[in-house]
């Protein structure tokens, strides 16, 4: 009897990062990656975004494991938000599991979790309904793996983040023979990385990248601030080697960066060339600026935003960017960060420093370009392709790349979050969708920030807030105390007296009319009426829409006041 097979697209499509997919074979669910995304500029105050896990939690008794492809935040960052509630086995390479443990230990709700399992490119795991195997891939972090799920009806392959680099070091090398072997065993679907699908140019190999970093360090006679993601182990190694060869010392910022460094060293994936290369804060004053390299990894893995703060002399940070510094950006900012990165460049120049980005002269991406994507398709020979990991234009570009290899468009599925692909009679088709979307993380709050709150934050950021406090006597149907108005981020109050006085009169008149004419008193109706009248007037006068907060207080029979917000 044929098996019931489904592929659930829970996240990671039509966006950058936040990978999470699930394969269902009969009554077993295999989760592939569980990543997070750092917020765009319009998500005011949001720390991170994780996938909506409603569907997984509703079917948690079917979940046999979480299978991680690599140790970057887009693959492991959301792990605490599942395992804090459910003891689900987590599988990954040695490096990936160690980094996952760091992520989990940073969250007090999940730090006691211990159900981790280390696997490698030779591991095969037999479950009741499927067999899971793995293959080594090349990425910017050691221990990256692709995943193959043998369903009995055929194999479903998920590449994770990958690229092909013929000069990769042994710990980063792709297992071409294993991939080719999988390709001979009936691959019915390939979920493949699309993050670099628009790029025609060859990806720079890591030897070229190291030579460029070394040249940069040799020819700058001053302090160098390197901005990079802490978990990019390969880049970290290149920076350390370049500092050593040019006689410089390295100061590493960020608590997680130290943890990751120690973990990579313990597993022998990272080598520090000399015992005195990395210095602590006690040695900073003894080190001349011409000999100092500061590796800045930023908060939560995002170094670009911190650079902007470092370039602002009014903002207190551990280091301030100053004249003579060179800021070397050794990471590739996402497209969502383009505006922030442009502002950061400007702020650094205004601080008297210079800035260079690795991507200005090289293409150092850790993701497959067009040729790599076509090679992966030709090696695996899949019947169907599901482009993942990328915005819509990247998924579409991947689709066209696949078609050039001979794959018909009807076998290529450009999906959205919540889509489900069912397999029946040798073909995939779109089935009934599942709950999927974004969960906003703000401080310790998980999912309590929705579109209404974000809209209010956007309005506050754009047009400010207008607060009116007024006291009424319901029995006498009159306003006891004139409205007291406070505005922040809307108008400068000292020069807007006419506007504020007129607003006060509108508020008072609206309340009096309501008290005299309403048959049934309702606080919500009263406040909404004030908002509506005031909003129209303020927009007519200023073309702005501030957030209006009427605070109406009532004098009761005992002469106590009750605040109604």
C-alpha positions as CSV (number, residue, x, y, z in Angstrom):
1,X,0.0,0.0,0.0
2,X,1.3,3.4,-0.9
3,X,2.3,5.9,1.8
4,X,0.7,9.3,2.5
5,X,3.5,11.8,1.9
6,X,3.3,15.6,2.4
7,X,5.8,18.5,2.4
8,X,4.7,21.3,4.6
9,X,6.2,24.8,3.9
10,X,6.1,26.3,7.4
11,X,8.5,29.2,6.8
12,X,11.6,30.2,4.8
13,X,10.0,31.1,1.5
14,X,9.4,34.6,0.0
15,X,11.7,35.9,2.8
16,X,15.3,35.8,3.9
17,X,16.1,33.3,6.6
18,X,13.7,31.7,9.1
19,X,13.9,28.2,7.5
20,X,11.4,25.6,8.7
21,X,9.9,22.8,6.7
22,X,8.3,19.5,7.5
23,X,8.0,16.2,5.7
24,X,5.1,13.9,6.7
25,X,5.2,10.2,6.0
26,X,2.0,8.6,7.2
27,X,1.9,9.4,10.9
28,X,5.5,10.6,11.3
29,X,6.6,14.3,10.9
30,X,10.3,15.2,10.3
31,X,11.1,18.9,10.9
32,X,13.9,20.3,8.7
33,X,15.6,23.3,10.4
34,X,13.9,25.7,12.8
35,X,15.4,29.2,12.2
36,X,14.8,32.8,13.1
37,X,14.9,36.1,11.2
38,X,16.3,39.4,12.3
39,X,13.6,42.1,11.9
40,X,13.3,44.6,9.0
41,X,13.5,48.3,9.9
42,X,9.6,48.6,9.9
43,X,9.2,46.1,12.7
44,X,9.6,48.6,15.5
45,X,11.0,47.2,18.7
46,X,10.9,43.6,17.6
47,X,14.0,41.6,18.6
48,X,13.5,38.7,16.2
49,X,10.9,36.8,14.2
50,X,10.3,33.0,14.4
51,X,8.0,30.7,12.5
52,X,4.4,30.2,13.7
53,X,4.6,26.7,15.2
54,X,0.9,26.2,15.6
55,X,0.7,23.3,13.2
56,X,3.7,21.5,14.7
57,X,2.4,21.9,18.2
58,X,-1.1,20.6,17.2
59,X,0.6,17.5,15.8
60,X,3.5,17.2,18.3
61,X,2.7,13.6,19.0
62,X,3.7,12.8,15.4
63,X,7.0,14.7,15.4
64,X,9.9,12.2,15.5
65,X,12.7,14.8,15.4
66,X,14.1,18.1,14.4
67,X,16.9,17.8,11.8
68,X,19.3,20.7,11.6
69,X,21.5,21.4,8.5
70,X,23.9,23.9,10.1
71,X,24.6,26.1,13.0
72,X,23.5,29.6,11.8
73,X,20.6,31.4,13.3
74,X,18.4,30.9,10.2
75,X,18.5,27.2,10.8
76,X,18.7,26.8,14.6
77,X,17.6,30.2,16.1
78,X,14.0,29.3,16.9
79,X,14.8,26.0,18.5
80,X,14.1,27.3,22.1
81,X,10.5,28.2,21.2
82,X,9.6,24.6,20.5
83,X,11.8,22.6,22.9
84,X,10.8,24.8,25.8
85,X,7.4,23.1,25.7
86,X,8.1,19.7,24.1
87,X,10.9,17.2,24.5
88,X,11.6,16.6,20.8
89,X,14.8,14.9,19.7
90,X,17.2,17.2,17.9
91,X,19.7,15.9,15.4
92,X,22.7,17.7,13.9
93,X,26.5,17.6,13.3
94,X,28.8,18.0,16.2
95,X,29.4,21.7,15.5
96,X,25.7,22.4,14.8
97,X,24.6,20.7,18.1
98,X,27.2,22.6,20.1
99,X,25.9,25.9,18.7
100,X,22.4,24.8,19.2
101,X,23.2,24.2,22.9
102,X,24.5,27.8,23.2
103,X,21.2,29.1,21.7
104,X,19.2,26.9,24.1
105,X,21.3,27.9,27.1
106,X,20.6,31.6,26.5
107,X,16.8,31.0,26.9
108,X,15.8,30.3,30.5
109,X,12.7,28.4,29.4
110,X,14.7,25.8,27.4
111,X,18.2,25.7,29.0
112,X,17.6,22.4,30.7
113,X,16.8,20.6,27.4
114,X,19.3,17.8,26.7
115,X,17.7,15.6,24.0
116,X,20.5,16.3,21.4
117,X,21.9,13.7,19.0
118,X,25.1,14.1,17.1
119,X,25.2,12.7,13.5
120,X,27.5,13.1,10.5
121,X,27.6,12.6,6.8
122,X,27.7,8.8,7.2
123,X,24.7,8.5,9.6
124,X,21.5,6.7,8.7
125,X,18.6,6.7,11.1
126,X,15.7,4.2,10.6
127,X,12.3,5.3,11.7
128,X,9.1,3.4,11.3
129,X,8.0,5.2,8.1
130,X,11.3,6.5,6.6
131,X,15.1,6.4,6.7
132,X,17.0,9.7,7.2
133,X,20.5,10.1,5.8
134,X,22.9,13.0,5.5
135,X,25.5,14.3,3.1
136,X,28.3,16.9,3.7
137,X,27.9,20.3,2.1
138,X,30.1,23.4,1.8
139,X,29.0,26.5,3.7
140,X,30.7,29.2,5.8
141,X,30.5,27.0,8.9
142,X,31.9,23.5,9.4
143,X,29.5,20.6,9.9
144,X,27.0,21.7,7.3
145,X,24.8,18.8,6.1
146,X,22.1,18.2,3.5
147,X,19.3,15.8,4.5
148,X,17.8,12.9,2.5
149,X,14.5,11.3,3.6
150,X,13.9,7.9,2.0
151,X,10.1,7.5,2.2
152,X,9.9,4.2,0.5
153,X,8.1,5.9,-2.4
154,X,11.3,7.9,-3.2
155,X,13.6,10.4,-1.6
156,X,12.9,13.9,-0.5
157,X,16.2,15.9,-0.3
158,X,16.8,19.2,1.5
159,X,20.1,20.9,0.7
160,X,20.2,23.5,3.5
161,X,22.5,26.4,2.8
162,X,25.2,25.3,0.4
163,X,27.7,26.3,-2.3
164,X,30.3,24.3,-4.3
165,X,33.9,25.3,-3.7
166,X,36.5,23.1,-5.3
167,X,39.3,24.6,-3.1
168,X,37.4,24.1,0.2
169,X,39.3,22.9,3.2
170,X,38.8,19.3,4.3
171,X,36.4,20.3,7.1
172,X,34.2,22.2,4.6
173,X,34.3,19.9,1.6
174,X,31.2,18.7,-0.2
175,X,30.7,15.0,-0.5
176,X,30.1,14.9,-4.3
177,X,30.0,11.1,-4.5
178,X,27.3,10.8,-1.8
179,X,25.1,13.4,-3.6
180,X,25.6,11.6,-6.9
181,X,24.6,8.3,-5.3
182,X,21.5,9.8,-3.8
183,X,20.7,11.1,-7.3
184,X,20.5,7.5,-8.6
185,X,17.9,6.5,-6.0
186,X,14.7,8.2,-7.2
187,X,14.6,11.7,-5.8
188,X,11.0,12.7,-6.0
189,X,11.5,16.2,-4.6
190,X,14.4,18.6,-4.0
191,X,14.1,21.5,-1.5
192,X,17.0,23.7,-2.6
193,X,18.7,26.9,-1.3
194,X,17.7,29.9,-3.5
195,X,19.4,32.8,-1.6
196,X,22.0,33.5,-4.3
197,X,19.9,32.4,-7.3
198,X,20.2,35.7,-9.2
199,X,24.0,35.7,-9.2
200,X,25.7,34.7,-12.4
201,X,29.3,35.5,-11.2
202,X,31.4,32.8,-9.7
203,X,31.4,32.8,-5.9
204,X,34.8,33.8,-4.7
205,X,36.6,30.9,-3.1
206,X,37.9,31.2,0.4
207,X,41.5,31.4,-0.6
208,X,40.7,34.6,-2.6
209,X,38.8,35.9,0.4
210,X,41.7,35.4,2.8
211,X,44.2,37.1,0.4
212,X,41.9,40.1,0.3
213,X,41.6,40.3,4.1
214,X,45.4,39.9,4.4
215,X,46.0,42.8,1.9
216,X,43.5,45.0,3.8
217,X,45.2,44.4,7.1
218,X,48.7,44.9,5.7
219,X,48.0,48.3,4.1
220,X,46.0,50.0,6.8
221,X,48.1,51.8,9.4
222,X,45.5,52.2,12.2
223,X,42.9,50.4,14.2
224,X,40.7,47.9,12.3
225,X,37.2,47.1,13.3
226,X,35.9,43.9,11.7
227,X,32.1,43.5,11.6
228,X,31.1,39.9,11.1
229,X,28.6,37.2,12.2
230,X,30.1,35.3,15.2
231,X,29.0,31.9,13.8
232,X,30.8,32.4,10.5
233,X,33.7,30.2,11.6
234,X,35.5,30.3,8.3
235,X,35.6,34.1,8.2
236,X,36.7,34.1,11.9
237,X,39.6,31.9,11.0
238,X,40.6,34.1,8.1
239,X,40.5,37.2,10.2
240,X,42.6,35.6,12.9
241,X,45.2,34.3,10.4
242,X,45.4,37.7,8.7
243,X,45.9,39.4,12.1
244,X,48.6,37.0,13.0
245,X,50.5,37.3,9.7
246,X,50.5,41.2,10.0
247,X,51.6,41.2,13.6
248,X,48.3,42.5,15.1
249,X,46.4,41.6,18.2
250,X,42.7,40.7,18.3
251,X,40.0,41.8,20.7
252,X,36.7,39.9,20.5
253,X,33.4,41.5,21.6
254,X,30.2,39.8,22.5
255,X,29.5,37.1,25.0
256,X,28.2,34.6,22.5
257,X,31.2,35.2,20.2
258,X,33.5,34.0,23.0
259,X,31.3,30.9,23.5
260,X,31.3,30.1,19.8
261,X,35.1,30.7,19.5
262,X,35.8,28.3,22.4
263,X,33.4,25.7,21.0
264,X,35.0,25.8,17.5
265,X,38.5,25.6,19.1
266,X,37.4,22.6,21.3
267,X,36.2,20.8,18.2
268,X,39.3,21.7,16.3
269,X,37.4,23.6,13.6
270,X,39.2,26.8,14.5
271,X,42.9,27.3,15.2
272,X,44.3,30.4,17.0
273,X,47.8,30.8,15.6
274,X,49.4,32.0,18.8
275,X,48.5,32.0,22.5
276,X,48.8,35.8,22.8
277,X,46.9,36.7,19.6
278,X,43.6,37.3,21.3
279,X,43.8,39.8,24.1
280,X,41.4,40.7,26.9
281,X,40.3,44.1,28.1
282,X,43.2,44.4,30.5
283,X,45.6,44.5,27.5
284,X,43.7,47.1,25.4
285,X,45.5,50.2,26.8
286,X,48.9,48.5,26.2
287,X,48.1,47.8,22.5
288,X,48.8,50.5,20.0
289,X,46.0,51.3,17.6
290,X,48.2,50.3,14.6
291,X,48.3,46.8,16.1
292,X,44.7,46.3,17.1
293,X,41.9,44.4,15.3
294,X,38.5,44.5,17.0
295,X,36.1,41.8,15.9
296,X,32.6,43.2,16.4
297,X,29.9,40.6,16.2
298,X,27.0,42.8,17.4
299,X,23.9,41.9,19.4
300,X,22.2,38.7,18.4
301,X,24.4,38.2,15.4
302,X,23.6,41.5,13.7
303,X,26.8,43.7,13.6
304,X,25.6,46.4,11.1
305,X,23.2,48.1,13.5
306,X,25.8,48.2,16.2
307,X,28.3,49.8,13.8
308,X,25.9,52.7,13.4
309,X,25.8,53.2,17.2
310,X,29.6,53.0,17.4
311,X,29.9,55.8,14.8
312,X,27.5,58.1,16.9
313,X,29.6,60.1,19.4
314,X,26.4,60.6,21.5
315,X,25.8,56.9,22.0
316,X,27.7,55.0,24.7
317,X,29.2,51.8,23.4
318,X,32.3,49.7,24.3
319,X,34.2,51.3,21.4
320,X,33.6,54.5,19.5
321,X,34.6,54.7,15.8
322,X,37.1,57.5,15.4
323,X,39.3,59.2,12.9
324,X,41.9,56.9,11.4
325,X,39.9,53.7,12.0
326,X,39.1,51.2,9.2
327,X,35.8,49.4,9.5
328,X,36.0,46.2,7.5
329,X,32.6,44.6,6.9
330,X,33.3,40.9,6.6
331,X,29.6,39.8,6.4
332,X,27.1,40.2,3.6
333,X,24.1,42.2,4.8
334,X,20.7,41.0,3.7
335,X,18.7,43.1,1.2
336,X,16.5,44.1,4.1
337,X,19.5,45.9,5.6
338,X,20.4,47.9,2.5
339,X,19.0,51.2,3.8
340,X,20.6,50.7,7.3
341,X,23.9,49.7,5.7
342,X,23.9,52.9,3.6
343,X,23.3,55.0,6.7
344,X,26.0,53.1,8.5
345,X,28.5,53.9,5.8
346,X,27.6,57.6,6.0
347,X,27.9,57.6,9.8
348,X,31.3,56.0,9.7
349,X,32.6,58.5,7.1
350,X,31.3,61.4,9.2
351,X,33.2,59.9,12.2
352,X,36.4,60.3,10.2
353,X,36.9,56.6,9.6
354,X,37.1,54.6,6.4
355,X,34.9,51.6,5.5
356,X,35.4,48.7,3.2
357,X,33.1,45.8,2.7
358,X,34.2,42.3,1.6
359,X,31.4,42.3,-1.0
360,X,32.7,45.5,-2.7
361,X,35.3,43.6,-4.7
362,X,34.5,39.9,-4.1
363,X,31.4,37.7,-4.1
364,X,32.0,35.9,-0.8
365,X,28.5,34.4,-0.4
366,X,28.1,31.1,1.4
367,X,25.1,30.3,-0.9
368,X,25.0,28.6,-4.3
369,X,25.1,30.7,-7.5
370,X,23.2,29.8,-10.7
371,X,25.8,27.3,-11.9
372,X,25.9,25.6,-8.4
373,X,22.2,25.3,-8.4
374,X,22.1,23.7,-11.8
375,X,24.9,21.3,-10.8
376,X,23.0,20.2,-7.7
377,X,19.9,19.6,-9.9
378,X,22.0,17.6,-12.4
379,X,23.6,15.5,-9.6
380,X,20.4,14.7,-7.8
381,X,18.1,14.5,-10.9
382,X,15.0,15.3,-9.0
383,X,11.5,14.8,-10.4
384,X,10.3,18.0,-8.7
385,X,11.9,21.1,-7.4
386,X,10.8,23.3,-4.5
387,X,12.9,26.5,-4.3
388,X,13.3,27.6,-0.7
389,X,15.3,30.2,1.3
390,X,14.8,33.4,-0.5
391,X,12.4,36.2,-1.5
392,X,9.9,35.6,-4.3
393,X,12.2,36.9,-7.1
394,X,14.9,34.5,-6.0
395,X,12.5,31.6,-6.0
396,X,11.4,32.6,-9.4
397,X,15.0,32.9,-10.6
398,X,15.7,29.4,-9.3
399,X,12.7,28.2,-11.2
400,X,14.0,29.5,-14.5
401,X,17.5,28.1,-13.7
402,X,15.9,24.6,-13.2
403,X,13.9,24.9,-16.4
404,X,17.1,25.5,-18.3
405,X,18.3,22.1,-17.1
406,X,15.3,20.5,-18.7
407,X,12.9,20.4,-15.8
408,X,9.4,21.3,-16.9
409,X,7.7,24.2,-15.1
410,X,4.8,22.0,-13.9
411,X,7.3,20.1,-11.8
412,X,8.6,23.3,-10.1
413,X,6.6,24.6,-7.1
414,X,7.0,28.2,-6.0
415,X,5.3,28.1,-2.6
416,X,4.2,30.4,0.1
417,X,4.1,29.9,3.9
418,X,1.4,27.4,4.8
419,X,1.4,25.6,1.5
420,X,1.2,21.8,1.6
421,X,2.4,19.5,-1.3
422,X,0.8,16.1,-1.3
423,X,2.3,13.2,-3.2
424,X,0.0,10.7,-4.9
425,X,0.2,8.4,-7.9
426,X,3.8,9.6,-8.6
427,X,3.0,13.3,-8.6
428,X,2.9,16.2,-6.2
429,X,-0.1,18.6,-6.1
430,X,-1.1,21.5,-3.8
431,X,-3.3,20.3,-1.0
432,X,-5.1,22.0,1.9
433,X,-2.8,24.5,3.6
434,X,-1.8,24.6,7.3
435,X,-1.4,27.4,9.7
436,X,1.9,29.3,9.1
437,X,3.2,32.8,9.5
438,X,5.4,34.9,11.7
439,X,5.7,35.0,15.5
440,X,7.2,38.3,16.8
441,X,9.6,38.1,19.7
442,X,9.8,41.3,21.8
443,X,11.8,40.9,25.0
444,X,10.3,38.0,26.9
445,X,7.0,38.3,25.0
446,X,6.4,35.5,22.4
447,X,3.6,36.2,19.9
448,X,1.9,38.9,21.9
449,X,2.9,41.6,19.3
450,X,0.5,41.6,16.3
451,X,-0.3,43.8,13.3
452,X,-2.3,46.3,15.4
453,X,0.5,46.8,17.9
454,X,3.1,47.2,15.0
455,X,0.8,49.7,13.3
456,X,0.6,51.7,16.5
457,X,4.4,51.6,16.8
458,X,4.7,52.8,13.2
459,X,2.3,55.6,13.8
460,X,4.2,56.6,17.0
461,X,7.5,56.6,15.1
462,X,6.1,58.6,12.2
463,X,3.6,61.1,13.8
464,X,3.9,60.8,17.6
465,X,1.3,60.6,20.3
466,X,-1.4,63.1,21.5
467,X,-2.7,62.5,25.0
468,X,-5.8,64.4,26.3
469,X,-6.8,64.1,30.0
470,X,-10.2,65.3,31.0
471,X,-12.5,65.0,34.0
472,X,-16.3,64.7,33.7
473,X,-19.3,64.6,36.0
474,X,-21.8,62.2,34.4
475,X,-24.7,63.1,36.7
476,X,-24.4,66.8,36.0
477,X,-23.5,66.1,32.3
478,X,-20.6,68.5,32.3
479,X,-16.8,68.7,32.0
480,X,-15.4,69.4,35.5
481,X,-11.7,70.1,34.5
482,X,-10.6,71.4,31.2
483,X,-8.7,68.9,29.0
484,X,-5.0,68.8,29.8
485,X,-3.0,68.0,26.6
486,X,0.4,66.5,26.2
487,X,2.0,65.7,22.8
488,X,5.2,63.8,22.1
489,X,6.8,63.5,18.7
490,X,3.8,65.3,17.1
491,X,4.2,69.1,17.5
492,X,6.4,71.4,19.6
493,X,3.9,72.4,22.2
494,X,5.3,75.9,23.0
495,X,4.8,77.1,19.4
496,X,1.5,75.3,18.8
497,X,-0.7,77.0,21.4
498,X,-3.5,77.8,19.0
499,X,-3.7,74.2,17.8
500,X,-3.7,72.9,21.3
501,X,-6.4,75.3,22.5
502,X,-8.7,74.5,19.6
503,X,-8.1,70.8,20.2
504,X,-9.1,71.3,23.9
505,X,-12.3,73.0,22.8
506,X,-13.2,70.2,20.3
507,X,-12.6,67.6,23.0
508,X,-14.8,69.5,25.6
509,X,-17.6,70.1,23.1
510,X,-17.6,66.5,21.9
511,X,-17.9,65.2,25.4
512,X,-20.7,67.7,26.4
513,X,-22.7,66.8,23.3
514,X,-22.3,63.1,24.1
515,X,-23.4,63.5,27.7
516,X,-26.4,65.6,26.8
517,X,-27.6,63.5,23.8
518,X,-26.7,59.9,24.4
519,X,-29.5,57.6,25.7
520,X,-27.1,55.0,27.1
521,X,-23.7,55.9,28.4
522,X,-20.8,53.9,27.0
523,X,-17.1,54.7,27.7
524,X,-15.9,53.2,24.4
525,X,-18.3,55.2,22.4
526,X,-17.4,58.4,24.2
527,X,-13.6,57.8,23.7
528,X,-14.0,56.8,20.1
529,X,-16.1,60.0,19.4
530,X,-13.3,62.1,20.8
531,X,-10.7,60.2,18.7
532,X,-12.7,60.6,15.5
533,X,-13.3,64.4,15.9
534,X,-9.8,65.1,17.1
535,X,-8.1,63.0,14.4
536,X,-10.0,64.8,11.6
537,X,-9.1,68.2,13.0
538,X,-5.4,67.4,13.6
539,X,-5.0,65.9,10.1
540,X,-6.7,69.0,8.5
541,X,-4.3,71.2,10.4
542,X,-1.0,69.2,10.2
543,X,-1.5,66.3,7.6
544,X,-0.4,64.0,10.4
545,X,-2.0,61.0,12.2
546,X,-0.7,60.9,15.7
547,X,-1.8,58.1,18.1
548,X,-4.6,59.8,20.1
549,X,-5.1,58.6,23.7
550,X,-8.1,60.2,25.5
551,X,-7.9,59.6,29.3
552,X,-11.3,60.4,30.7
553,X,-11.8,60.6,34.5
554,X,-15.1,60.6,36.3
555,X,-16.0,62.4,39.5
556,X,-18.3,60.0,41.5
557,X,-20.7,60.7,44.4
558,X,-17.9,60.3,46.9
559,X,-15.8,62.8,45.0
560,X,-13.3,60.1,44.1
561,X,-12.0,60.1,40.5
562,X,-12.0,57.0,38.3
563,X,-9.7,57.0,35.3
564,X,-11.2,55.5,32.1
565,X,-8.6,54.8,29.4
